[in-house]
Amino acid sequence: QLALAESGGGLVQPGGSLTLSCGASGSLDYYAVGWFRQVVGKEREGVACHSRTEDRAIYADAAKGRFTISRDGANNNVYLQIHDLKPEDTAVYYCAAGAGRFKDCLSWRDDGGNWGPGTQVIVSS
């Protein structure tokens, strides 16, 4: 079992950029990883996922073009870069690892795998 911890959230103006980080207590080398977000009163939604094994990323339609998921060389950190932030990006952002198959990553639920406690992103002027 891995411990995950997100950081980098905060208050950002519309149009700004942000990089969220997710640190893991151990190697993520063999895990598919993903970023998710949740607005109060709504279901958690998948944003972006990455598989080191397949060496590719998948993105939710709402994330294409503005979100980039990446890992560092040591494979125990995962990042989510967000550009041109919009008010509708306001949410708590979570990272997860190994919560299911990579091809189903955007649909992962937090009843399995490894999840961080989340970091709040507020986009407002």
Secondary structure, DSSP 8 states (H G I E B T S, - for coil): ---EEEE--EEE-TT--EEEEEEESS--TT--EEEEEE-TTS--EEEEEEETTTTEEEE-GGGTTTEEEEE-TTSSEEEEEE-S--GGG-EEEEEEESSS-GGGGGG--TTSSEE---EEEEE--
